[in-house]
């Protein structure tokens, strides 16, 4: 039995039989699952690696079978994750793909953490015809430092290779760009969210927006990337990169697209710092706990699935307990709040936040 299987077996047993409102039982579970976030996964078979890496994915490009075959090569893969460094406040929604990246790293694969200090300057097609504000080198540095600091509980930054794509993009000549551009049908570059709608509405689409997927593909060619992990909004860009690398790299890049999560207000809007329906990674333990213990019922299971290291067996055990009436929805909501507070601030802080919140005898309106 692998280390992960032993941990999951223990967690499933706790969730199947323990009193989920009991402090010592909750402490035991949080100790177990928080430790799991740094568990060595190198003893997993290629098949188990593929299953774990894709278990929380929205889509695998071109297929889960292709990823399993790449893992079966028996060598460490090169995994790419990119941040477009803008802003200094990050939230739980930003860490969803990082859980997959960190799992791959703990399996023994190499992670390239890329700061898109060139691509961040390209007009953002998702903003309905607007442009990203002009970003200075100082802005990029400040944003990258804030991101690295805030996501550290979810990704071991010391164990990845940090890169800025300006290191190679500023040296890329026009002939090379033309060579790679010949690999991509123009229609593919228009698949990004918002572009086709703006064209259909006779609204302006700028040339840099159509070049964005190609420039991102250049990153993967340069790094000889095996697998890129990113939010599902990058799905079209990953598809372009797959095509480009199929012609210009040793092996085509595969993609793991992860879900976007709903904001804590439960209105259906995505979690966003702009709208305030988020949990900031800089929030105190008490603030994190209070925000998550108050989320609507329909968000508890998706949050546990997307933001924790719980296995499907553990999620099923909890769902069964609630359906049978041997555990309450409120107890599971407190587990969610404890899980993510512990992830950011540690188990001691999570248990203290739990005790402080429960002492107030607050019953949020659902």
C-alpha positions, 0 to 999 in steps of 0.5 A: 500500500502506498503512502497516499493510500494509507493516508486516505484509508485512515481519513476514510475510516475517520469520516465514516465513523468518528463524531465529526463535531468532536474536537479531538476527532476533527484535530486528528483529521486536520493533522492527517489531511494537512500532512497529506499536502506535503506527502511524498507521492513518488511511490505511486505507479504511473497509472495511479499518478495519472488518476490522481493528476486528473481526478480534479481536472475539468479536461485533459488535452488531448486526453487522459489516455495521452497523459497516462502514456506520457507518465508510463515513459518512466521519466520525470516530466516537465510541468509548466504553470504560468502566472500573469503577474498583475495585482497583489491580492490572491484568493482561494480560486487562484490555488486550484491548479496549484494543487495539481501542480504540487501533486505532480511535483511530489510525484517526482516531476520537474515544475517550471513556475513561469512568470509571464512578464511579457504575456501579461502585457498583451491585451486581455481578451476576457475583459470585453474589449478593454485593455490590461492597464499598463504594467511596469517592471516594478509592478511585475516584480511586486505582483510576482513576489506577492503571489509567491508569498501567498501561494506558498502554503499550497506549492513548495516554491523552493522546489520549483524552477522560477522563470520569467518568459522575457528571458527567451521571448525578448530574444525571439526573432521574427523569422522564428515567430513566423515559423511557429505561426505557420503551425496555427490556423487563424481560427484557433487563435480566435477560440479564446473567451470573448474574441468571437463574440466581440468580432460578431458584435463588430467590436475591436479585436487587436492583433496582440490578442490573436498572438497570445496563444502563439506566444504562450506556445513559445514558452512551452517550446523553449522549456520542452514542456510535457504538461501544462496545468492551468485554469479551464479559461486557458483551454483554447491556449493549451490546444494551440500549444499542443498543435505547435509543440507537435511540430516543433518539440520532441513531444506535443505538450499535454494540458490539464485544465482545472475548474473555476470555483464559485464565489463564497456568496453563492450567487453563481459568480466566479470567485473574484477579488474585484467583486469581493466574493472571495477568501483572500490568501492574506486573511487571518485564520479567524477571517478564513474560518468565518468566511468558509463556515458561512458558505451556502450548502451547495458550495461545500462539496465543490470546495472540498473537491477543488481545494483540499486533498480529500480523496473521492472515498473520503468525499463519498463517506461524508456524503453517506453520513449526511444522507444517513443522518449520522453527521450534519451538514453544519459539521461538514461545513466546519470541516471545510473551514478547518481544512482551508484555515489549516492549509494557510495558517496551520492546524493549531490556528485552525483549531483556535479559530474553530473554538473561537467561532463555535463559542460565539454560537453563530448560525449563518442563514442558508 
